[in-house]
Amino acid sequence: MRRGLHVGVFGSSGTERAEEYLDLARSFGSALAARGAVLVYGASGAGLMGTLAGTAFDGGGAVIGIVPHALQRRESVEDARGEIFVVRGEAERFGLLHRTCDAFAFLPGGMETLSGLLEMAMVHEPGSVAKPIVLVNIGGHFAPLLELLDQWADGGYISSVERSRIHCTDDVETALSLLGCGAGLSPDRCESGVT
């Protein structure tokens, strides 16, 4: 794996998405590349993820894709950008993401994006450090989920600490700052993970 702040990004790999979501993916990919961050994604060549990875890669950014063997065709891996790793299944993929990434961003998506959020939000190993999680809430996409998380926290189903780990913004620059790679940082500082 490459050096640098590794940002795992989840989002839709479907082919029909609103233009504002595609614009978000382009902006996010471009900003990651400009800051020297390493994009780690699901190795999809389609949808928001394909757009994100293509923009980051074309902007000179390091891009790593991780895909389960069984999902290669569905994810259009032949069109994916970056260094692609094929793993046995989702458990191995999530484990590799947990170990490799320093922070996680979530763009608009559906069930698989939600699954990724829940998986990345759980700290599996005692003593391990919780990593930043940011929902990029364009068009209010994550509003129902945020309401549910607040209800869970209010009801005691998740702790206030667990709830506070999941940040939300509709602004790319703010998202990057929350991830540890803000606009005021040079690419060298971003690569070292210093905030």
N, C-alpha and C positions, 0 to 999 in steps of 0.2 A: 504494500500500500504506500501511497505517496505521502510526503511530509505536508504539513499545513493544517489549518483548522478545517476539519471534516464536518460538513453540514449535510445531514441526511434530510432529503426532501421527499415528501409524499404528496400525491395528488392524482387527479383523474388521468387515466391513459385511454379514455374513450375518444372516439374520433369527432364527435359533434359537441363543441363547447362554445359558449358565448365569447365574443371577441374580447370583451373586457377581461375574461379569464386568461385568454391567450396573451393579451398585452401584459398581464401580470407575470405570466411565466417568462416572457421575453425580458421584462425589466428585472426580474429576480435573477435569472440566469446571467444576464449582463453584469449585474451588480456583484454577484459572487465571483465572476471571473476577474472583474476590475480590482477586487480586494485580495486576490490571491488565495481565496478559499477553495477547497476541494469539494465539488458536488458529488454526493453519493446518492444514487436513486435506484429505482427498480428496473433499470435497463429496458425501458419501453421506448419504442420508436414512434409512438402515436400520442395524440392528445396533449394535455398540458405538460406531461412528463417528457414527451418527445421534443416539444417546443422548448422547454426549459433546458434540457441537456444540449440540444442543438445550438441554442444561443450561447450557453456557457462555453461550449467547445469551440465554436467559431470565434468567440471573444478571447481565445487563448487560455481558457481556464482548464484545470484538471478535472476530469469527469470519470467517475467510477460507477458502473452499473452492476447490480447484484440481482440475479434472477433464478428462481427454481427451474430445474430441468423441464418439468411438466408444463411450465407457463411460457416457454420460449416462443412458441408460435402465436399464442394469444397476445403477447406483449409486443409483437412485431420487432423482435430482437434484431432481425437482419437490418433494420433501419436505425437501430439505437446507436448513439454516439458514445465514445469514450472507451475505456478499458473495461471489458465485460467479464464478470465472474459468474459461472454457472454452478449452482449449489443443488443439493439433493432435494430440499423442500423448504417450506416457509419457516419452520423452526430454525433451521440452519441460517436462513437469510436474516431473520430477526436477530439471532445471536451474533452474527457478523456485524450487523448494523449497530447493535448495542456496544460491541467492543471497538468498532472502528470510528464511530461518529462522536464528535464533541458536543453537538447540538442538533435539534431537529426542527424543521419547518414543515408546516402543513398548508398546502394550497387547496382550493376547492376540489372535492372528490366525494366518493360515495362510501360503500361498505368497506372496501379494502383500505381506504384512507382512514376510516374510523378504526378499523382493526389495528392498523399501524399506530395510531395515536394511543390506543389503550395499551398496546404492547410496549411502546417506548416510554409511556408514563409510569409503568411499573418498574421498580428497582428490584431486580431479582437476587442480587448477591449482597449479603450482609456487609455493611461498611462501604459499599460502593457509593460514589457521589452522583446525586441526581443531576441530569444534564438539562440545559434550557430547552423548553418546548414553546414554539410560537405558532399560533394559528393566524394565517394571513386572510383576514375576513373581508374580502372584496364582495360588495353587494349584499352584505349581511348573511353570507352563505353559512357561517358557523353559529348564527344567533340561536337557533333551537338547541344546539349542542351545549353552548355556553349556559343557557338557561337550565338545562338538565344537570350540568356539572354544579351549578350554584345550588340547585335543589338537593343534590347528593350531599354537598358540603353542609347545607343547613340542616339536613336530616341526620347527619353524623355517619353517612355511608362512606364518605371519604373525609380525610382530615383537612383542616384548613391549610396545612403545609402542602398536602398533595394538590389541592385546588390552586394554591398560589404558584405552583410550578408551571401551570399552563397559562401562558400569556396570549394576548390577542391584540392585533392591530390591523388597520386597513392600509398601512403605509409601508412600503418596501424598506425605506431607510430606517424606520423605527424597528422593523422586524430584524434587520441586520444588526442593529445595536443590541437588541435583546438576545440575539444569538451569540454575541461576542465579537462581531465584525462590523462595527459601525463606520459611518462615513468619515469620522475624524481619524481613523486608523490608517496607517500606511500598509501596503501589502505585506511588508516584513513583519509588522506587529500582528497583523491578522494571521499570518502563517504560524507565528509562535503561539497563538492562542491567547495572547495577553490582551486584556480589556482595560 
